[in-house]
């Protein structure tokens, strides 16, 4: 009975899985940092345009999230397994925000196509009537 309660001398399968996941996450950290910096620069450039002041915080926020996730991935690969959870939460937040933005852009694009289509339709009707 006591043999079942004692831990084995080597790492458990779950420890090995955490290590492999941490290493895989760390492998993408350089690209996440690069994309994070690019998003921050994009946000700064948007801020310089005047009208972009309304939305410049979004790419900056997304860039910071990616940069922090990359740092969490690197720390997790160096043995701080708790940082793997932080990494996953930050990446989830990034994709949630990106998904909401993509849906919003899709809806706005459809509205614009509809408005443009109606304007063309009414223009043709007014030409035919006039």
C-alpha positions in Angstrom: 0.0 0.0 0.0 2.8 2.4 0.8 4.4 1.8 -2.5 1.5 3.5 -4.3 1.9 6.7 -2.2 5.6 7.1 -2.9 6.8 9.1 -5.8 9.1 7.5 -8.3 12.7 8.7 -8.7 12.2 10.2 -12.1 9.9 12.9 -13.5 6.3 12.0 -13.8 4.6 11.9 -17.2 2.8 15.1 -16.3 6.1 16.8 -15.5 7.5 15.7 -18.8 4.4 17.0 -20.6 4.7 20.4 -18.8 8.3 20.6 -19.8 7.6 19.7 -23.5 4.7 22.2 -23.6 6.9 24.9 -22.1 9.6 24.2 -24.6 7.1 24.4 -27.5 5.7 27.7 -26.2 9.2 29.1 -25.8 10.0 28.2 -29.4 7.5 30.8 -30.6 8.5 33.5 -28.2 10.8 35.3 -30.6 8.0 35.6 -33.2 5.5 36.7 -30.5 7.9 39.4 -29.4 8.4 40.5 -33.0 4.6 40.6 -33.7 4.1 42.4 -30.3 6.6 45.1 -31.2 5.1 45.5 -34.7 1.6 45.9 -33.2 2.9 48.5 -30.7 4.5 50.4 -33.6 1.3 50.1 -35.6 -0.6 51.6 -32.6 1.8 54.5 -32.3 1.6 55.2 -36.1 -2.2 55.2 -35.8 -2.0 57.6 -32.9 -0.1 60.0 -35.1 -2.9 60.1 -37.7 -5.4 62.0 -35.6 -8.5 59.9 -36.4 -6.5 56.9 -35.3 -6.5 58.2 -31.7 -9.8 56.5 -31.3 -8.5 53.0 -31.9 -4.7 53.2 -31.4 -4.9 51.6 -28.0 -6.1 48.3 -29.5 -2.9 47.3 -31.4 -0.8 48.6 -28.5 -2.8 46.5 -26.0 -2.5 43.4 -28.2 1.2 44.0 -28.7 1.7 44.2 -24.9 -0.3 41.0 -24.4 1.9 39.1 -27.0 5.1 40.5 -25.5 4.1 39.4 -22.0 3.0 36.0 -23.3 6.4 35.5 -24.9 8.1 36.4 -21.6 5.9 33.9 -19.8 6.8 31.2 -22.3 10.5 31.8 -21.9 10.2 31.7 -18.1 8.1 28.5 -18.2 10.8 26.8 -20.3 13.4 27.7 -17.7 11.5 25.8 -15.0 8.7 28.2 -13.8 5.9 25.9 -14.7 3.3 28.3 -13.2 4.2 30.7 -16.0 2.8 28.2 -18.6 -0.7 29.0 -17.3 0.0 32.7 -17.6 1.2 32.1 -21.1 -2.0 30.2 -22.1 -4.2 32.9 -20.5 -2.5 35.7 -22.3 -2.7 33.9 -25.7 -6.3 33.1 -25.1 -7.0 36.8 -24.3 -5.1 37.8 -27.5 -7.2 35.5 -29.7 -10.4 36.5 -28.0 -9.8 40.2 -28.7 -8.7 39.4 -32.2 -11.8 37.3 -32.8 -14.1 40.1 -31.6 -12.3 42.6 -33.8 -12.5 40.3 -36.8 -16.2 39.9 -36.2 -16.7 43.6 -35.8 -14.8 44.4 -39.0 -16.8 41.8 -40.9 -20.1 43.3 -39.7 -19.0 46.8 -40.5 -17.8 45.7 -44.0 -21.2 44.1 -44.7 -23.0 47.3 -43.6 -20.7 49.3 -45.9 -21.4 47.0 -48.8 -25.1 47.2 -48.2 -25.0 51.1 -47.9 -22.9 51.4 -51.1 -25.3 48.9 -52.9 -28.3 50.9 -51.9 -26.7 54.2 -53.0 -25.9 52.7 -56.4 -29.4 51.3 -56.6 -31.1 54.6 -55.7 -28.7 56.4 -58.1 -29.8 54.2 -61.0 -33.5 54.6 -60.0 -33.2 58.3 -60.0 -31.5 58.3 -63.4 -34.3 56.1 -64.9 -37.0 58.3 -63.4 -35.3 61.6 -64.4 
